[in-house]
Every structure is written in C-alpha cells, then in structure tokens.
Amino acid sequence: MGRYQIDFKQKQANAKYKSSQQTQATKAEKVAAIKSTLLSQAKKQDK
C-alpha cells in the first residue's frame, strides 16, 4: 500500500510538472497567434 501511494504521488507530481510546462508553451503560442492576427488586421486597415 505504501509503495503504491508513493508511486501514485510521484506520477501526479510528474503530470503536474508536464502540464504546467505545456500551459506555458501554449500561452506563448496564443500570444504569438494574437500578435499575428492583430498585425494582419492592421495591415488590412492600412490598405
């Protein structure tokens, strides 16, 4: 029982770490996407 709990907690910690890394990456991607859409909109308005 004890060993199983330790394994489970380690897996949870790994999953949390991975998901936090992924959210950081997706945040950067979202910011880049927003910037590109804003730039394209600005270019359209200039024409």
C-alpha positions as CSV (number, residue, x, y, z in Angstrom):
1,M,0.0,0.0,0.0
2,G,2.7,2.5,1.0
3,R,4.8,1.9,-2.1
4,Y,1.7,2.2,-4.3
5,Q,0.9,5.6,-2.7
6,I,4.4,6.9,-3.3
7,D,4.3,5.8,-6.9
8,F,1.0,7.5,-7.4
9,K,2.2,10.7,-5.8
10,Q,5.3,10.7,-8.0
11,K,3.1,10.2,-11.1
12,Q,0.8,13.0,-10.0
13,A,3.8,15.3,-9.5
14,N,5.2,14.4,-12.9
15,A,1.9,15.1,-14.5
16,K,1.5,18.4,-12.9
17,Y,5.0,19.4,-13.9
18,K,4.4,18.4,-17.5
19,S,1.0,20.1,-17.7
20,S,2.5,23.3,-16.3
21,Q,5.2,23.2,-18.9
22,Q,2.6,22.6,-21.6
23,T,0.5,25.5,-20.4
24,Q,3.5,27.8,-20.6
25,A,4.2,26.7,-24.1
26,T,0.5,27.1,-25.2
27,K,0.4,30.6,-23.6
28,A,3.4,31.6,-25.7
29,E,1.7,30.2,-28.8
30,K,-1.5,32.0,-28.0
31,V,0.3,35.3,-27.6
32,A,2.1,34.7,-30.9
33,A,-1.2,33.9,-32.6
34,I,-2.9,37.0,-31.2
35,K,0.0,39.2,-32.3
36,S,0.0,37.8,-35.8
37,T,-3.8,38.3,-36.1
38,L,-3.5,41.9,-34.8
39,L,-0.7,42.6,-37.3
40,S,-2.7,41.2,-40.2
41,Q,-5.7,43.2,-39.2
42,A,-3.6,46.4,-39.0
43,K,-2.2,45.7,-42.5
44,K,-5.7,45.2,-43.8
45,Q,-6.8,48.5,-42.4
46,D,-3.8,50.3,-43.9
47,K,-4.9,49.2,-47.5
